[in-house]
Amino acid sequence: MATASRQRPDTHEMVVTHRASRRESRVLAAQVPCVKPGDTDRARVLAAHLADYLLALHLHHSAEDELLWPLLLDRVDEADLVLRIKEQHEGLAESMTRMAELAPAWAERADEESRDKLSALLAEHVALLNEHLDDEEQNVLPLAEQHVSVSEWDRLSEHFSAHAPREKMVFFLGAALEDADRRERAHLLGSLPLPARLIWYTIGRVKYARRVRSVRRA
């Protein structure tokens, strides 16, 4: 993990973020098909969770699109790899838009037709997402580690924090921490200002645990 004197960016941070995206997309793909027609309470819970998931993924991808890919395209010989990742973002954005458009109507009616369409979109999205994240982690993050400075890399997380609604930050932090090991957790929490850490330990983790129970009920 990163240290105060690190000379290269800690690209493993992105693997931790990706892990949360993989998990939450799987959760949604598993839960949405199980909603009974007419159960609007359950549909609204999952539609709200989907909206937060899509927001987090959009912010993550927009930071890469604006801040990372231009640097790599200017500095590396493997431009084809970066362009491939950019194309994958476009495909994912299309699937995200389709889900965002369908989810509100399903939340309102909890009808079988909308549920099944959303379930199919989620299954397709999970496959696209995992293919994309595997490609990025294996082929592009090593390029970023070699060709991007620490300060340039840190702008990605700064972009996310600057654009994420404050009321969503507990969920976003909890999602990243959930499957993190001890070292990863120490790094994530250590990068936060003291007030943010106090909020997490006093109320944040309780709110996140409540959210998990609500979304992932059997």
Secondary structure, DSSP 4 states (H G I P E B T S, - for coil): ---TT-SS--THHHHHHHHHHHHHHHHHHHHGGGPPTT-HHHHHHHHHHHHHHHHHHHHHHHHIIIIIHHHHHHH-S-HHHHHHHHHHHHHHHHHHHHHHHHHHHHHHH--HHHHHHHHHHHHHHHHHHHHHHHHIIIIIHHHHHHHS-HHHHHHHHHHHHHHS-GGGHHHHHHHHHHT--HHHHHHHHHTS-HHHHHHIIIIIHHHHHHHHHHHS--
